[in-house]
Amino acid sequence: MADKRVTHTTAVEGEVCRVALAGEIDMAVTEEVTDWLCTAIDSSGCRRLELDLSQTLFLDSTGITALLRVRQYADERGVGFKCVDTAPFVRRVFQVTGVAEYLT
């Protein structure tokens, strides 16, 4: 069985907080991922959160829902949110589900 862990790294440069997620984003980890991202918004003092998904190996509907919730959380706090450097399959999932324009 594949390792289902997801990890993150956070870097703040000026007003931009960049969080990179690596691994599989599914129902087992969405609460943890949401917490990481909301904490990054709250604790970094950033004006924009960039979410690097280049090392994301899997993303299911619960992962997409988590990203949409974080986007809403950021919007409510006046913080820009954008998924950047998305893995090709993540881009495709975003396009198929109709969230590409909202998240990228």
Buried (B, 14 or more C-beta within 10 A) or exposed (E): EEEBEBEBEBEBEEEBBBBBBBBBBBEEBBEBBBEBBBEBBEEBEBEBBBBBBEBBBBBBEBBBBBBBBBBEBBEEBEBBBBBEBBBEEBBEBBEEEEBBEBBB
